[in-house]
Amino acid sequence: MDYLKSVVPSQIVSERGSNLVIINPGSANVRIGLAKQDTPFNVPHCIARRNTQTGKPNVLDQMLNTQVTTNQHVERERAYNTAASLLKIPFLDEGSSFGSSSRKMARIDGYNQPSIITKKDTVFTWTNVYEDDPTSPAASDTSADKAEASETRAATDFKDTGESKRKYREMIFGEEAMKISSKEPYCVHRPIRRGHFNVSPHYSAQQVSEDMVAIWDWVLLEKLNIVHNERNKYSAVLVVPGTFDSREIKEMLTIVLRDLRFNSAVVHQEGLSAIFGNGLSTACIVNMGAQTSTVVCIEDGVSMPNTEKVLPFGGEDICRCLLWIQRHNQNWPQIRTDVLAKPIDMLMLNQLKESYCDIKEGDLETVATVNSYEDGMSAVPHKTNLTSLNVPPMGLFYPNLLVPEVFPQPPRTWFQDHENMLEETWNMDYAGGGGNMGQLVWDSFAVSPFKPKKEEKIGLAEAITSSILSAGRIELQRKLFSSIQLVGGVGLTKGLVSAVEERVLHAIPPTEAIDTVEVLPSRMDPTFISWKGGAILGILDFGREAWINRKEWMQNGIHVGSGRKYRDSYYIQAQAMCFISS
């Protein structure tokens, strides 16, 4: 403790953060970096594998998506009109009052002018899917199985370009994977979808795990320059979303310790990490990611499990709502925009959302450039008038606006919490065929000692209110209502802070003696707060009592009563809090 009082904080970060890797996986992106870094590398959490079969889709999830029903369309239009009345804009089928909004539209254009046509748009190129040198020595750093498989495919790997024969890249990662033309023989895989492992009849649990290993290993090699034979000198902190269950967290520990070869690892929940990322001790953490949102209350650095809420929507749903509104208003150009089949379209919509969406009253319109990405061709810009830009983010409060993709649930057996993670469980069948796909997977989650987390069909304001009111004492409730923290990429939405304060205040029952709601300002980019908190926890955790050693994990796994379960990390933050307060 004397050392901690005398040492300079930057010295602790430098000494203890140079061999500590923080991994924060999400549905859309994975954030990985050394604890000593200010911000991590933020990489799209996807991998494109080369197709050897004809007829396979270019995005694996295309095989699962279902169409929006008529009832969902009706509910969406009703939700739009509810939001429109609050924002004081015309209803969906009343049209837009262009004359009255021209002045406001000009002001918005002027404010956002630098982001309308960017250099990134003008120099867009499709990903080069060929290896520069098929005889590169780097190809030797593969397993025997991969080498044997590559020999059998050698005859089909090469393409005659007229000058030389080039070989297709077997795997492509990150943003490059999202910019592959659909005419190329590749299929994009996303190992995490809607806050869970993306297990399906078309995507086995083993393949999900292998893809995750490949993506993380690529980031460690290409971005952090941590080679395989040096990994035993590093430890890892897994900062996991609150949506994950015990089985998924244990599988991630196996990936980190067995496959990525880290010396030791510990797990922290995103909500807990966010507290330390912003230098707080008590707060209501609202984590809004790309595909899911979670709410949890933290008191004095300790999570309150009974306050957890999981909402099945996020930033990507706002993007698709933006596209739906523009098409309904006939503002979208006559181009083929498909966010499911063409990942590059989701990147474009996300850029439009971040640049122009704002929660404020009145008609909100702007002129922006929309790009058309056709197979193998250069991006074609289309200038168009985008309207009702304040409605899509209101879907956070009226989730019927955000009609999500519908995916079958993972197999029921996948969620069994086996204590011995070395058991062979990859080849489990889908119990009962397709009959169980429509049931809630949580209904059979009887093995886990914790109460399962169910997704709730409520808006963000109701979720925050319900979470805080579950905290118990009125003094604590008042403190939490005045200490709301927005984290995740959606937290950057303009106008969201005041909207949350207003909507939560209206959602509090009149019988409650609470009249103040406040969202605390963030000390850094909300996207990276949880990652930064994981770095702080890892650096200040001197005792490492809840850390799991690679050898111990490989030999023993986790046993009942061993005192080494990952959930011990729920309480380890109390030790770090002591150091911060001293």
C-alpha angles and dihedrals in degrees: 000000000000088000091053092051093052103037122092112244092232089056092055090050092049095046100042101026101058095079098032118097119198116206119190110177123194139172095261104019140021119213115208129168146127116280091241091062120097092222133010131236106271108208129175105256097234142098131205114214123194114256119229094177125074120232097031116133120253090233117043095212090063086081092063107038119109130201125261111262126233091250090053090052091052092047091048093053091047090051090049091055091048091053091044092056091053092047092046095236131128119282120256098271098033095080128228125291097233095177095056093045100047094094093049092046092055091053092052092049091053093049095050099034096118092059098047096083113014132181088247090062096048096049098042113148131176117250116273103239096190128091115244092222120014090196093055114145088230088075089069092068094082136102123267090250092056091047092051092047092049091053092056091050097044094102092060099036098079130078124197109231096178094258104048143345114264129194127227116243108248095214133019123189143203122348091352088063090055092053098056114121113244090233089068119091097253137115121205116223126195110197093197123047127174092352097307140082106284094238114162140144087273097042116049123210089243092054091048089054093046092050091050091051091050094049096046092043090052091052092048092050102037102032105027098027092225106151124204098255091053097051094091087069092060135073126205135220113204111207102193131189117254089242094071120101128215095269094053093047091051091050089053090051088053090050092051098043103032106028103029091036100225115168095231140348144195132195128226129178118242093238093056092044092051090060091060094039089063097036096246134133103195126030147123105254115211108189113190113186134171097278108007138033127206135192125200135160123227123198119194091338096310123112119235104216094193090064096058118123127181120201120191099223140074146149097317090057089055088052092053090046088054090054092047093052094049092049092047090052089046092238098121116095120249093263134123105258113172115165093189100048097033113046090187088067091059089053089053094047091048090054091050091048094051093046102045114014113103131162104231138121123267135037109321115196138150142173111247140166117253117192127218113213110196123177112289094343129114117264111273114212121219121189110217141167110248116202138190091026092161094061104068096063089049085071086082087071096033103038094183084078088063105063102187130209111269115231128178114253119258116262112288092235090059091072096054107120102227111192093210106060091188091072115112105251102145097098098056114140126233099264112237094001114255094337095092096048093090094051125090107262089214091066090075096041094113100132098067115087090219126078107257120247113243123201110245125216096219135108126262096257093052091047093052092046094047092047095052094043087055089062093084117216117078092224090056092045092054091049092050094048087055093046107054114152123198114207134169131058094292088061087077092067110125114246094014096115095058091040092054092048092050098043094045091049089053091047094057109101113248089237090068117090094226124116105159129077122174134174111211118228117251121243093213142003105318089222092070103033095101091047091050091048089053089053092051092048091049094049096046095043097098096159095051090195094153096044117115120220119224095233093047092049094048093049103037111011111195122324131191111266094013092118090224101102117136092241090072084084088073088079103031090086089073088071091050091046089056090055093047093050095046 
